[in-house]
Amino acid sequence: MTEAVNLCVGLAMGLNLVALTTGRLPSLIRIVAVQGMLLGLMPLLLEHWAGPIVFLMVLGTVTIKGFVIPYLLRRAMRAAHIDRDLEPLIGYVPSLLIGAAGTVAAMAFAGRLPLLPEHRDTLLVPGAMASVLTGLLLLIGRTKAISQVCGYLVLENGIYLFGLLLVHSVPLMVEAGILLDLTAAIFVIGIIVDRIQRAFDSLDTRKLTTLRE
Amino acid sequence: MMELGLILVPSAAALAAFLWPFERSRPWFLIGVALVHVALSLTLLVAPPAAPLSEWIGFDPLARALLPTVSLLFLGCALYGVPYLALRRERSNRAFVASMLAALGLMSAAHMARHLGLLWVATEAVTLASVPMLHFNNSPRALEATWKYLLVGGTGVALSLLGSFCLGYASLYGGGSGDLRFISLMAQGEDLSRPWLLIAWALLLVGYGTKMGLAPMHTWKPDAYGEAPGIVGALLAGGVTTVAFAALLRVRAVLDAAGEAAVTSRTLLFLGLLSTLVAALFLLATRNFKRMLAYSSVEHMGILAIAASLGPAGVWAALFHVWNNSLTKASLFLSAGNVRRAAGAATLDVASGMSLVTPRSAALFVTGVFAVTALPPFGPFFSELQIVRVLLESGRGWSTAGLLACLLLAFLGLTRITFSVVYGRPSAAVRRHAQRFPETPALIGPPLLLLGASLWLGLFTPSVLRSAWKEAVDLLFVLP
């Protein structure tokens, strides 16, 4: 049980680092989708009783994170005629190094936090922290709107991973609400990205600098 | 069941307005829903229903103390919205009206949520519902503001979800069930795991503080308020920020019950003072009167945070100040919207001598600025006086001095900009531009009404409100 969970989280942490090194938007979107699906499947590993509601929830998460959101992002990307984020504010190698250092720090920090016995041997907490850090790094370090959205999704994946610690206590209705909000967020972001593209003829958020004091 | 109407009526109307095929009659949905909402919330204010605190959602004392101001604010915005949208026939108002109504329903849900997860879902949904309103002007600048709002606000709200989960884990580690209802978290009290509790507080403070617009998480605010129509600024500054403040009050109550009141007080006081300072400094520098309103909002959020750090008497004053801030700030945003429309721009280079071009709106604007800078006998004066008094009584002399200095600087900044907008000679271009936008009673009435409400609140604070605030304080400070 724990091995399977750790394998999944470990893979997700690896995907974080891959996401930090890639400048191609299609692969970034694919990495985030795979990570989302991987994490979406995890309740099946954690639940002792895989009831129909849990199954439905897993199905919903995997569909939305693995297919719906990537579809929306790819459409926005095609409309904008770009597929690379060539000029990051934080270069690929530095961000990989920061990400790796962050992952190590997350492991060390999680070891010092008080954890319940059943969570002590899993990678859930360090995995969550590493994903949150990676997400923030992508949000700050990249300049194209779509890569920033991917950063937001990685951040959200980290929070989802942390939420799995509470899988028995957070009601499914709240989980469903969170998922719904996320989908709506990506939908809204997609529309705004499309408008930005039309207004500025670019998705480079560095051009959004008129408003300052 | 009446309280659920506060959520369901606006939500159903949002759907109906979205499907409604006629552009001209659609804005009337706003007034209809606003009247129903005000009637419902005032009835519930006077005769509160028996809301079991163990329910997930309910019209509890804190909702009773704050939700009616959202209703009144929305009524003002709705009355203004009909003539405003009639001026903006070039844009379809479908998304605008639908998201305004949806935002009202979601704000009601957030005020009534007694479950941390549900509160988060509603807050995030309000954030998303405000997006179509923010880029209603559809200019590149409006898009830039919307993008910043989405990214900064979205990240902030995401962090508050992480904070909510950490609070759940604090309960789980402390031997509880990880139940995220406020009542069970408060009941667990000192059993909550301390490290997780502190991590949760930091994340929730940053998250909901971003939504409130506390410095240094306020960066989205000047852009969003500066570029959005005045009516949207009124709704965000008076309503959405209040939701985030109520969330912080509820979370704070959990930490207090766990014996961490010293930590919450210190952090809230620090962020509050920082916000008033940052706002005061930017008010001295900005040259745009709509951005000025945004910094004034940062200042008032800082005042609220300071008040919330002060125990029962401070929180009572904070609830009073929420009412004053909502009504006064909304009036100010609406009259500023009138001035901005006539001038064609919100910068001081263009907008000048507006008392000759739009005399009534300019007069309302000046009066509103005086009200918001705590001139007696308007409401904000009494609530700020109360806050300063409690701050002094708690023995924080330096903080009081700092707060008063910031308020003075903010007053200087606000009056500098306001007088430069109102006095002087308007340029010929502004005069020509303003002829297209006559000052109709429909556009003057709503800000006048809201300002009148602020005056009334200052002169005759109704006893039902006083007791509602008192009960809300009891809910937050007495263990269940």
Interface residues (C-beta under 8 A of the other chain):
Chain A: L113 P114 L115 L116 V132 L136 L139 A145 Q148 Y152 L155 E156 G158 I159 F162 G163 L165 L166 H168 S169 V170 P171 V174 G177 I178 L180 D181 A184 A185 V188 I189 I192 R195 I196 A199 F200 T205 L208 T209 T210 L211 E213
Chain B: H115 G117 L118 W120 V121 E124 A125 L128 V131 H135 N138 S139 P140 R141 L143 E144 A145 T146 W147 K148 L150 L151 G154 T155 A158 L161 L162 F165 C166 G168 Y169 S171 L172 Y173 S177 G178 D179 L180 S193 P195 W196 P222 D223 G226 E227 F282 A285 T286 R291
